Amino acid sequence: MTTHVNNPRFSNKGHDGMSKQKRTVNKSAALLISGALLAVAGQASAAGGAGGPAPYRISSDCMVCHGMTGNNTIYPIVPKLAGQHKGYLETQLKAFKDRSRADQNGEIYMWPVAQSLDAADIKELASYFASQKPPMHSSGIKHAGMKEGKAIFNQGVTNEQIPACMECHGSDGQGAGAFPRLAGQRYGYIVQQLTYFHNGTRVNSLMNQIAKNITVAQMKDVAAYLSSL
């Protein structure tokens, strides 16, 4: 086997350059992480001052993605949890824990977190987020298709066998009990979850049936309307 230890073509210059580049990337990543931690630390302080101390699990696990009050606006596919129904939140956390909810992001992000939760933790987290106030107004971002989405939400598409969403989620998208609050939910998250229901990645017999005929364009229209509420 040929060795290149003494070959000038394989000198340490290239290695040194790569090391410097790697150090630069690592430094940038560290700065980004530090900035994110400072942001959530500020959220933790604000939440503690406004409504008393949050459960430990919020600050140790949940806040990085969802924010201290469940009103995260950083990540487009991370759902807002503030004001969501307690029963629904409990059901989803249990599904992540027993791995019966197996959509891709659930597997990646929520399965590891939920494994360490016991029944008391699940109830505490669900109660905490359900008690938080959702935003009084939408993000202000307007997506195309709001008018069409409103029609689908309220009336469905009869000739395509797509039922009206309001039949379960309410005329204002507030939901109830096992049916989640959708008003003001993030556009990207709604599109993603409708896609999962449509292709069966997220298993729910009712939603799988409802979403089986919906098109991508219709998903986006519904998401545009709901995210504007």
SULQUISUL-V992437 format. One record per backbone hydrogen bond with DSSP energy under -0.5 kcal/mol. CO is the residue of the C=O (numbers start at 1). NH is the residue of the N-H. Records with the same first field share a line. If there is no record, write none. Layout:
CO = NH  NH
This chain:
4 = 7
6 = 8
7 = 10
8 = 11
11 = 15
12 = 16
13 = 17
14 = 18
15 = 19
16 = 20
17 = 21
18 = 22
19 = 23
20 = 24
21 = 25
22 = 26
23 = 27
24 = 28
25 = 29
26 = 30
27 = 31
28 = 32
29 = 33
30 = 34
31 = 35
32 = 36
33 = 37
34 = 38
35 = 39
36 = 40
37 = 41
38 = 42
39 = 43
40 = 44
41 = 45
42 = 46
43 = 47
44 = 48
45 = 49
46 = 50
47 = 51
48 = 52
55 = 58  59
56 = 60
57 = 61  62
58 = 63
62 = 65  66
63 = 67
66 = 72
67 = 70
70 = 81  82
74 = 76
75 = 78
76 = 189
77 = 79
81 = 84
85 = 89
86 = 90
87 = 91
88 = 92
89 = 93
90 = 94
91 = 95
92 = 96
93 = 97
94 = 98
95 = 100  101
100 = 102
103 = 107
104 = 108
105 = 109  110
106 = 110  111
109 = 113
110 = 114
111 = 115
112 = 116
113 = 116
114 = 117
118 = 122
119 = 123
120 = 124
121 = 125
122 = 126
123 = 127
124 = 128
125 = 129
126 = 130
127 = 131
128 = 132
129 = 83  132
140 = 142
141 = 143
143 = 146
145 = 149
146 = 150
147 = 151
148 = 152
149 = 153
150 = 154
151 = 155  156
152 = 156  165
153 = 166
157 = 160  162
158 = 161
161 = 163
162 = 157
164 = 167
165 = 168  169
166 = 170
169 = 175
170 = 173
173 = 182  183
176 = 179
177 = 88
178 = 180
179 = 176
182 = 185
186 = 190
187 = 191
188 = 192
189 = 193
190 = 194
191 = 195
192 = 196
193 = 197
194 = 198
195 = 199
196 = 200  201  202
201 = 203
202 = 204
204 = 208
205 = 209
206 = 210
207 = 211
208 = 212
209 = 212
211 = 214
215 = 219
216 = 220
217 = 221
218 = 222
219 = 223
220 = 224
221 = 225
222 = 226
223 = 227
224 = 228
225 = 228
226 = 184  229
227 = 139
